[in-house]
Amino acid sequence: MSTRPFNIRLPDWAVDFIDRRARESGLTKTEVVLEALRRLQRDDLAVVMRQGYAELRELDIRLAEEGLGKRLEGEVSDGG
């Protein structure tokens, strides 16, 4: 994995947290930040997946209702 320098300014509490987390976990500060970014990526993906599944659920319900309606219409017209 290639890397490049990236300088940012953080509030004291964030720097303190990164320092403490790195010290307690044995990770580098870069690894701590990467861990946080991976978690954010997972969270974003989870939101997208939930939205997608909700849309599919709505589509499945509509398709089932349409299919049932057509089936019932067919039974009525067949004298069923």
C-alpha positions as CSV (number, residue, x, y, z in Angstrom):
1,M,0.0,0.0,0.0
2,S,1.5,3.3,-1.0
3,T,1.3,6.2,1.5
4,R,1.7,9.9,1.3
5,P,1.9,12.6,4.0
6,F,-1.3,14.3,5.1
7,N,-1.3,17.1,7.6
8,I,-4.4,18.1,9.5
9,R,-5.3,20.1,12.6
10,L,-7.3,18.3,15.3
11,P,-8.7,19.5,18.6
12,D,-6.7,18.6,21.7
13,W,-9.2,15.9,22.7
14,A,-8.8,14.1,19.4
15,V,-5.0,14.2,19.5
16,D,-5.1,13.0,23.1
17,F,-7.5,10.1,22.2
18,I,-5.3,9.0,19.2
19,D,-2.2,9.1,21.4
20,R,-3.8,7.2,24.2
21,R,-5.3,4.6,21.8
22,A,-2.0,4.1,20.1
23,R,-0.2,3.7,23.4
24,E,-2.7,1.3,24.9
25,S,-3.2,-0.8,21.7
26,G,0.4,-0.9,20.6
27,L,-0.6,0.6,17.2
28,T,0.9,3.5,15.5
29,K,-1.1,6.8,15.4
30,T,-1.5,6.2,11.6
31,E,-3.0,2.7,12.4
32,V,-5.4,4.2,14.9
33,V,-6.7,6.7,12.4
34,L,-6.9,4.0,9.7
35,E,-8.9,1.8,12.1
36,A,-11.3,4.7,12.7
37,L,-11.7,5.3,8.9
38,R,-12.4,1.7,8.3
39,R,-15.1,1.8,10.9
40,L,-16.6,4.8,9.2
41,Q,-16.5,3.0,5.8
42,R,-18.3,0.0,7.4
43,D,-20.9,2.3,8.9
44,D,-21.5,4.0,5.6
45,L,-21.9,0.7,3.8
46,A,-24.3,-0.6,6.5
47,V,-26.5,2.5,5.9
48,V,-26.5,1.9,2.1
49,M,-27.3,-1.8,2.6
50,R,-30.2,-1.0,5.0
51,Q,-31.6,1.5,2.5
52,G,-31.3,-1.0,-0.4
53,Y,-32.9,-3.8,1.6
54,A,-35.8,-1.5,2.6
55,E,-36.3,-0.5,-1.1
56,L,-36.3,-4.2,-2.1
57,R,-38.7,-5.1,0.6
58,E,-41.1,-2.4,-0.7
59,L,-40.7,-3.7,-4.2
60,D,-41.3,-7.3,-3.2
61,I,-44.5,-6.3,-1.4
62,R,-45.7,-4.4,-4.5
63,L,-44.9,-7.3,-6.8
64,A,-46.6,-9.7,-4.5
65,E,-49.7,-7.6,-4.3
66,E,-49.8,-7.1,-8.1
67,G,-49.3,-10.8,-8.6
68,L,-52.1,-11.7,-6.2
69,G,-54.4,-9.2,-7.8
70,K,-53.8,-10.6,-11.2
71,R,-54.3,-14.1,-9.9
72,L,-57.6,-13.1,-8.3
73,E,-58.7,-11.3,-11.4
74,G,-57.9,-14.5,-13.4
75,E,-60.0,-16.6,-11.0
76,V,-62.9,-14.3,-11.3
77,S,-62.9,-14.2,-15.1
78,D,-62.4,-18.0,-15.2
79,G,-65.5,-18.4,-13.0
80,G,-63.2,-19.7,-10.3
